[in-house]
């Protein structure tokens, strides 16, 4: 099969890092329906694997992270209200799986990150991009309605004023602007992006998984309205850390002046 024919989401494990790669280079890694389903499957696979401590998402090649949806299949798969609803349910399930997985997630962005690419990146915990990357949410240029959940995710990350600017103008903006907006955690030289992300992920993977997971849970709860927060869950994830073997290991390693070896239990 040629690279131009490939439209898939690839899951690969490398030590403690689970890599998810979007492969549709002929269309700048635009997301097909199968790729959305593949994303959900890959996240589920890595969520169940105790060896995987960090999940990193990237686009194949050097042109794009994800350039949006693969419009070439819309006539077949998004041409009626019923098929649009079915398509959107698959895409929504994928981004929800990514948002809710109890492991740290990093979007490694190189090149174009547009539309659905921004949605995927926002569903990750952190976003690290190479210089020269380009961002946009062009819904207003296409006459599309944008679901509340997608708008809320952008507001949570960049705030209401920048969210309005991104949607109202529908323009492309640079990595430097994305940093100013708060969309990116880091902007790094293009030739050092993958090594930077590998080191970043390795730093996280070396920490106590229960503590890291508890912080992901607590941040998610903090973003909810107070009436919707699960106070008992917040207490439980903290208590689980203090009751863990990793807490004993962390204290012992500190006293012995060595690096801890956490097991996630």
N, C-alpha and C positions, 0 to 999 in steps of 0.2 A: 504493500500500500504506500502511495506517495505521501509526502508531507502535506500536499495540497488537499488530499482526500481525508485526512485525519480530522475528526471533530470529536474530541473526547476529553475526559478529565482523568488524569493519571495520579494514582496514589502510590507513593514509594516511601519506605521507611529507611532512615539512615541514623542508626543509633537511637538517641532519644528524640530525634526530630522526625516528624511525619510531614512529608512534602506533598502538596497537592498542586499539580501543574495543569493549567488550562491550555489545551493544544488544538488550535484552529488557526494556524498562522496565516493561511491564505486570506482570512478575514480578520486579521489582527486580534485573534483569540476571542471573537464574538461568541457569545454563549448560545449554543443550540439547546433544545429541550433535553437531549441526551446528556449534555454536559451539566445542566442543572441537576438532573437526577444523579449523575456521577459525583457531583459535589456532595450531595446529601449522603450518598453511600460511603464516600471516602471519610467524611467526618465521623459517621457512625462507626466505621472500622477503626479509626484511630482512637475514638472515645473509649472503645472496649479493650484497647491494647495497653496494658500497664507499662510497657517499655517506652511508649511514646509519651513524652512530657510536654512537648511544644509542637504546635502545628503551624507550618509556614505555607502560604499560598503564593503562587507566582504564575506568570504567563510564560508560555514557551517562546523561545527566540528573544530578540532584543527590541522589538517594535512596540509591544503592548503588554500590559497586564491583562485587561479585558476591555474591549472597545464597545461594549454594549451587547444587545441581543443580536442573534444571527437573523437578520431580516429576510434572508433568502428562503427561509422555511416558513415564513409567516402565512403565505398563501395557503399552505397545506395545514399548518398547525395553529394559526391564529386568525382565521378568516370568518369565524362566527362567534356569537356570544358564548356558546357552549365551549368551543375550543379555546377561546381566550381565557375563560374561567379555569379550565383544566390546566392550561399552560401556566397561568399565574399561580395556581395552587402548588405546582411542582417547584417553581422558582421560589415561592414564599417558604415552602418547607425546607429548601436548601439553605436559605439565609437564616432561617430560624434555628436550624440544626447548628449552624456555625456560631450564631450568637449565644446559644445555650450550652454548647459543649463545655464541660467543666475543666478545660485545659486552656492554657494561654494560646492565643492565635495571633499570627503576624501576617499582614499583607506586605509582600515584597514587590514593590511596584517599579516597573521599568517601562518607559514609553507611555502610550495612551492608557488612560484609566477614565472611561467614559460611561455614563448612564448606569447600566447594570454593573459595570466594573466598580463604580463608586459605591453602589449598594453593597457589593460583596466586601469591599474594603472597609466600609462602615460597620459591617457585621463582625469584623475582626477586632481584637482588643487593641492592637497597635498597627501603625502604618509607617513603613520605612520605604522611601523612594529614592531613585537615582536622579541626579541633576539632569534636566532636560525632559523630565516627565511632564505630561500634559493631562489636565483634568477638565471635565465638563459634565453637566447634567442638562442635556439639550431638550428636555421635555417640552418647553415652551416653543421651540422651533418646529416641533412635530405635532403640536396640538394634543399631546397626551395628557391624560389625568394621572396624577402621581398619588399612590396610596398613602394614607395617613402614617402607617408604620415607617415607610421609607423617609417621609418628611421628618418624623419624630427623631429617627436615628441621626439625621444630619443636624437637626437643632441641638440634640444632646452633645454632639461633638464640637460644632463650630459656633453655636449660639444662634439666636433668631435673626440678627441683623445680617450676618454672613450667609445664613441659609436663604434668606430672601434674595440677597444679591446673586447667589449661585443659580437659583431657580428663575428669578425675574429676567436676568440678562441672558441666560443659557449660553454664555460665552465660554471659551476655553481660557483656563488660567494655569499659570506656571507652578512648578514645585515650590519656588520661593513664596509665591502668594499662598499656596496651600499650607506652608509652615506658619505664615502670619495668621491665617484663619484658624489654625489649630487642627486642621485636617490631618497633618502629618506629625508624627513624633520626631522623625529625623529625615534630613535630606543629605545624601552622601554622594561622592563622586561615582560616576557610572561604572568605572572599572573596578571599584571596590565594593559594590553593592552586595554581592552574594557573600563574600568573606565577612563583611560587616554583620550581615544578618545571621550567618552561621555562628559567629562569636556571641552575638546578642542572644540568640536562642540557647546556646550552650550555657551562658551565664544563668539564664532562667532555669534551664533543666537541672542545673547543679543544686538548686535550692529545694527546700522541702515542698513536695507536691501538695500535701494537705494544706499547708499555709498559703501557697499560691492559689490553690483552688478556692480556699475560703475567702480570699480577697476578691476573686472574680465574683463569687456569690454576693458578697457584701456590697461591692460597687454596683452590681445590678439591682440590688434591693434599694440602695441609696438613690438611684435614678427614678424609682417609682414614687408615686404619690404616697404620702404617709399612710393613708387609709388602706393602701394595697400592699404594704410591706408585710413580710412574714417575719415577725420579731422572733418567733421560736426558732425558725431556720437559722437566723443570724446567730442566736445563742448556741445552737447545736454545732454549727461549723467551727466556731471558736473552741468550744469544749472538746470537740474531736481532736483538734490540734494538741491541746494540753494533755489529752489522754493517750497520745500516740507514742509508738516506739521511736519515731523520728524526733520527738521533743527530747527524749532521753539521749538519743544520739547527738543532737545538736548541743546540748549542755555538756556532754562528755567530751566531744570533740573540741569545744571551746576551752575546757579546762586542760585538755591534753595538747593544746596548740597545734591541732591538725585539721585538715579539711573533713567535714562531715560526709558520711555516705548515707544518704537518705533513701528509704525504700518505699515511701508512700504508704506507710501503715503505722 
